[in-house]
């Protein structure tokens, strides 16, 4: 005989597995520090590429001015300014990435915990029905 509670639970679990469950299982396979660290490293690399692109666009935008003033400006000071801007940009980007990925990891683990509790409940319902 069909158990309505068990069917509802199985439908809910199948929907979870098909949608957000795949991503959450992938996240749940990592330890917290490993997942967040890997994502922050990816973010720092992406931030570096973005900074280099923006800096190149800045240089190319006013290339004539740069070339005419290259002998007048203090290149060491300019390099320090660019390096400081890079460090600030990447530092802020890394902190924001850390916060976002820590939140995502916590949310995924909480969701997986609910999923595993539903699996236990489903197993209990099967055992209960088989005992009858």
C-alpha positions in Angstrom: 0.0 0.0 0.0 1.2 3.5 -0.7 2.2 5.7 2.1 1.3 9.4 1.4 3.8 10.8 3.9 6.6 8.8 2.3 5.6 9.8 -1.2 5.6 13.5 -0.2 9.0 13.2 1.4 10.5 11.4 -1.6 9.0 14.0 -4.0 10.5 16.8 -1.9 13.9 15.1 -1.8 13.9 14.4 -5.6 13.2 18.1 -6.2 16.1 19.1 -4.0 18.4 16.6 -5.7 17.5 17.9 -9.1 17.9 21.6 -8.3 20.2 22.9 -5.6 21.3 19.5 -4.3 23.9 19.0 -7.0 25.7 22.2 -6.1 25.4 21.6 -2.4 26.8 18.1 -2.6 29.8 19.5 -4.6 30.3 22.1 -1.9 29.7 19.6 0.9 32.5 17.4 -0.3 35.1 19.9 0.8 36.2 20.9 4.3 35.2 24.4 5.2 38.7 25.9 5.0 39.6 24.0 1.8 36.4 25.2 0.0 36.7 28.8 1.1 40.5 28.9 0.5 40.1 27.5 -3.1 37.4 30.0 -3.9 39.3 32.9 -2.5 42.4 31.9 -4.5 40.2 31.8 -7.6 38.8 35.2 -6.7 42.3 36.7 -6.2 43.4 35.4 -9.6 40.2 36.8 -11.2 40.7 40.1 -9.4 44.3 40.3 -10.6 43.2 39.8 -14.2 40.5 42.4 -13.8 42.9 44.9 -12.3 45.4 44.3 -15.1 42.7 44.9 -17.7 41.5 48.1 -16.1 45.0 49.3 -15.7 45.8 48.6 -19.3 42.7 50.4 -20.4 43.7 53.4 -18.2 47.1 53.5 -19.8 45.8 53.1 -23.4 43.1 55.7 -22.9 45.6 58.5 -22.3 48.6 56.9 -24.0 49.8 60.1 -25.6 49.9 61.9 -22.2 51.7 59.0 -20.6 54.3 58.9 -23.3 54.9 62.6 -23.2 55.2 62.7 -19.4 57.1 59.4 -18.9 60.4 61.3 -18.6 58.9 63.9 -16.2 57.2 61.6 -13.8 58.8 59.7 -10.9 58.4 56.1 -12.2 59.2 54.6 -8.8 56.5 56.6 -7.2 54.0 55.7 -10.0 54.9 52.0 -9.5 54.3 52.3 -5.8 51.0 53.9 -6.3 49.9 51.3 -8.8 51.1 48.5 -6.5 49.2 50.0 -3.5 46.0 50.4 -5.6 46.4 46.7 -6.7 46.9 45.5 -3.1 43.9 47.5 -1.8 41.7 46.3 -4.7 42.6 42.6 -4.4 42.5 42.8 -0.6 39.0 44.1 -0.5 38.0 41.7 -3.3 39.4 38.7 -1.3 37.6 39.8 1.9 34.3 40.1 0.1 34.9 36.7 -1.6 35.7 35.1 1.8 32.5 36.4 3.3 30.3 35.3 0.3 31.8 31.8 0.1 31.7 31.3 3.9 28.0 32.1 3.7 27.5 29.8 0.8 29.3 26.9 2.5 27.3 27.4 5.7 24.0 27.5 3.8 25.0 24.4 1.8 25.9 22.4 4.9 22.7 23.4 6.6 20.7 22.3 3.5 22.6 19.0 3.3 21.9 18.3 6.9 18.2 18.7 6.4 18.5 16.4 3.3 20.3 13.7 5.3 17.7 14.1 8.1 15.0 13.5 5.5 16.9 10.4 4.3 16.9 9.1 7.9 13.2 9.8 8.2 12.5 8.0 4.9 14.5 5.0 6.1 12.5 5.0 9.3 9.2 5.1 7.4 10.4 2.1 5.3 11.4 0.1 8.4 8.1 1.0 10.1 6.1 -0.2 7.0 8.2 -3.4 6.7 7.6 -4.4 10.3 3.8 -4.5 9.8 
